[in-house]
Amino acid sequence: MVPIAGGTFLMGSDEFYPDERPVHERTVEAFEIDRYEVTNEDFVAFVADTGYVTVAERPIDPATMPDADPADLVPGAMVFTPTGGPVDLDDWRQWWRWEPGAYWRAPEGPGSSIDERMRHPVVHVAFEDAQAYAAWAGKRLPTEAEHEFAARGGLAGARFAWGDDIYPDGVAQANSWLGRFPYDNQGVGDAAAVGSYPPNGFGLYDMTGNVWEWTTDYYTPRHLRLSDKPVDGGKRNNLLAAASAQEGFPMIPRRVLKGGSHLCSPDYCLRFRPAARSPQAEDTGMSHIGFRCARSV
């Protein structure tokens, strides 16, 4: 873990998505945070020691999906699938599919494996799973403010963890989508092994890009004050609009994800930035969501 001295900083951004506003002053106490995202290797040790079964491995509670065919309520997870060409970016269902049998050991579903990805971040972990691992490790999940403070690496007000230029000298500094989303990716195309990109000013790796990371904060569509507008004087908040589509389903509490992922693209989701945030249902892990742990000092 890396010790973070804490301090007061300007949290949020007024440049990008409405839910990052307003920029405001926040103070965090000293804490420690993992240098890397929790890896498959780490999670294997946790499961071997505890016998833990993740949410994606459990049958789905019919009460959470009252209109579903009971035959479909089998363990599984959401897996990203590139499209064959340009699509309407308002419809996330075109590139996400429900895959029965997908979970952290089989990220793409039955027949897939993590055998060659032990140093890659573990994915398909729900909020409950991440909390269970953190407790086992004698740690906890970071707050949203702690994550953003740590991700900034000491750069006050910078757009990215490395400065204001998205690709300095044409070189990607984080694992993100390079090309037209969601069909033409010239980048890695998946999560990369932790530490594959340069660290930030605090010596932390992949605080932006690679996989989204859970925090303990409940999501609200703005900092400090509430608004439910997907569009508010800036870029369309595609992730909020998608998360708000709950027709026929009970509302599941949503936590803040931070850091963006390898699926973040400037033409859809420019969120591999410290200020970026996303709502995520507590009970849902996906193939681009992982976590890292923190600890109070």
N, C-alpha and C positions, 0 to 999 in steps of 0.2 A: 504494500500500500504506500501511497505518497501522502505525506503530511501537507495540509493546506492551512495556511495561517489564518484564513478568514479575513473579513473586512467588510467595508461598505462599497457597493458598486451600483452602476446604473443597469438595471435589469430590463430586458425587453428591447423592442425595436419599433420605430415608427415608419420604417422604409418598406416593409414587406407585407405580411398578412395581418388582418385585423386583430386576431387573437394574441398577437405579440405586443399589443399596445395596452396602455401607454408606457413609455419609458419612465421608470420610477426608481427611486433609491431603495435599495435593500441591503440589509446587513446579515452576514452569516458568521457564526462562531467557528472557531478552529475545528477542523475535522480531518479525517483521513479518507482517502478514496482509492479504490483499486486502480493500479496502473493500466491494467488491461480489462477488457470485457471478460466475463466468466466464459470459459471455454467448454467444449464437449468433454475434454479430459477432466476438467474440474467437476463437471456435473456427473460424470461416470463415478467418480470417487464418492460423491454425495449419495447417489442412489445405491451404490454398493454397500455403503455404511448404514443406510437408513431403510432401504427398501421402498423409498418414496415412489408414488405413482402420480404422474402429472395429470393435469386436467384433461389434456388431449387424449390421454389413454383411458379415460373413464367414459362409461355410457352417458349420453346426454339426458338431462332431466326433462321429461315431456312438458313440465310446467313452464319451462323457459321458451318452448316453441310449440304452443298449443295447436297450431294449424298444420304441423308437419306429420307426414306419414310415420308411424312408429317404426317401420322398417328402416327408415333413414336415420334414426336416432342412435347411430353407432359412433364409437370413438373415431376421431379424426381431427383435421385442422385445415386452415386456409393456406393454400399454396399459390405462389405467384406463377403465372404462365404467360409468356410473351404472346402478343397477338401477331397475326400474319401481316399486318400493315396498319396504316393510320386508323384510329377509331375515335369516337366521341369521348373526350376526356372527362365528361361529367358522369360517365357510367363505369364505375370501378369494377362491376361484375364481369366486364369483358376480359380482365386480366387476372382476376382472383377466382380460384375454384375451391370448392369444398372437396377435400381428398380423404375418404375413409382410410384409416390406418396410418395417416401421417402423424408423426410425433417427433420428439427430439432425436431419437435414434434412427428414424427413417424420415428425414426432412421432406422428401418429395413423395412419400407414400411407400407402400409395400415394394420391396426390392431395392430401395435406396438405402444408403448406409453412411455412417460417419467415420468409418474405419480409416479413411484417408484425410479426415478433417478434424482430427483431435485437437488441433490448435486453433480451430475456427470457433467463433462464438456459438454457444448453444442457442438454439431458436425453438419456436413453438412452446415457449414458457409463458403461462398466464401469470397474472400478478401474484396469485396465491403460491405458485411454484417458486417464483423469485424470492418471495418472503421466506418460504420454508428453507431454501438454500442459504439465504443470508443468516437466518437464525442458527442453522447448523454450523456455519462458519464463524459464529460469534460476532456477526456484523449486522448491518441493516441496509435497507435501500436508501439512497440519497433523496433529499427533498429536491423539488424543482430548482429552487434558488441555489442550493449547493451544487447541483449538476451544472447549471449555467455559469456560476462563478468559476468552477473548476475548468469548464470547457474553454472559457475565455483565456485562460493561461496567463493572466496579467495584462492582456491587451484591452485597455478601456475603450469601449464603444466601437470596436472593430466589427465589421460585418461577419468575418469568418475567424476561425481559431488562429489563423496565421496572418491576418491583415484584411485589407479591403478588396484585393484582387481575387476573383474567383479561381483563376488558374494562373498563378504566378509563372511568368515565362512559358506559358502554355502547358504547365505540368500540374496534374491533379494532385492535390495535397490530402485528399480523403477518398475513400471508396464510395463513389456515387455513380449515377447513370450518365454515361457519355454518349450522346446521340439522341435520336428521336424516341420519345417514350410513347407507348410501351412495346415497341417492336424492333427497334434498331439500337442495340447497346454495343458501343465500341470499348466499353470498360471491362471490368472483371466479370460482370454478369451475375455475381452471387456474392455472398459474404466472403471476405478474404481472411486469411490467418491473422490473428491479432498481432499488432505491431508491424504490419506490412507498409504502413505509411508513416511519415515523420511525426514525432510527438509534438505536443504544444509546449508553450512556455513553462508549464509546470512538470513536464516530463510524462504527460499522460497520453496514451495512444487511443485513437479511434473515438475520441469524445464526440466527434461529428462524423457522419458517414458510417459505413459498414452495417451496423444494425441499430434500430431504435432501442432506447433503454428505458426501463420502467423507473418512475419516481413515485414517491408516496403521496404527492398532491392530487386532490380531486381536480378535474378539469373544469374550468369556466371559460367562456368564449372571449374573455378579456382579462387582463390583469386589473385587479382592484375593483372594477365595476363590471356588471353583467350586460351582455348584449347577445341576442340570438341571430344576428344577421350574418349569413354566409359571405355577403359582399358589403363592404362599408368603406368606400372611398379608396380602395386599393385592389390588390389582386384577389380573384375569387378564392375563397378558402375551401378548396375541393375536399379536404379531409374532414372539415367540420360538416360540410353539406352531406357527405357520405355517412358520417356518424349520426347525423340527425334523422336519417331515413330508417325509422323504427316501426313502420306500419305492421301491425299484427304481432308485435313482439313487446314483452315487458321492457321497460327501460332499465338497463344494467348500469350500475355506477361506472363512471369513466375516470381513469387516472391519466396523468400527464406523461406522455412519452417525450424524451428529449434526444437530440443529436442527429436525427435523420438516419437514412440508411443507404445501402447500395442502389435502392430504387429511386432515390431522390434525383429529379431531373429539373433543370431550370425551366423547361416548358410545361411542367406539371406541378412539381413540388420542390421548390428551391429551399430545402430545409436542412441541408448539412451545414447549419450555422448554430452558434451557441444560443441565440435568442429563440430559435425555432422550437415549436411544441406541437403536439398532436394528441387528440383525445383517443383513448383506447378502452374498450369494455374490459373490466377486470377479469372476466372469465374466458377471454379469447387471446390465445397465443397465435402468432403467424410466422411465416417463414422468413420474415425480416425483423423480428423483434427478439431482443436479448436483454441483458442487464449487466450491471456491475454493482459492487457493494460499497458501502461507506461505513464509517465508524466515528462516533463522537470522541472527542479528546477531553 
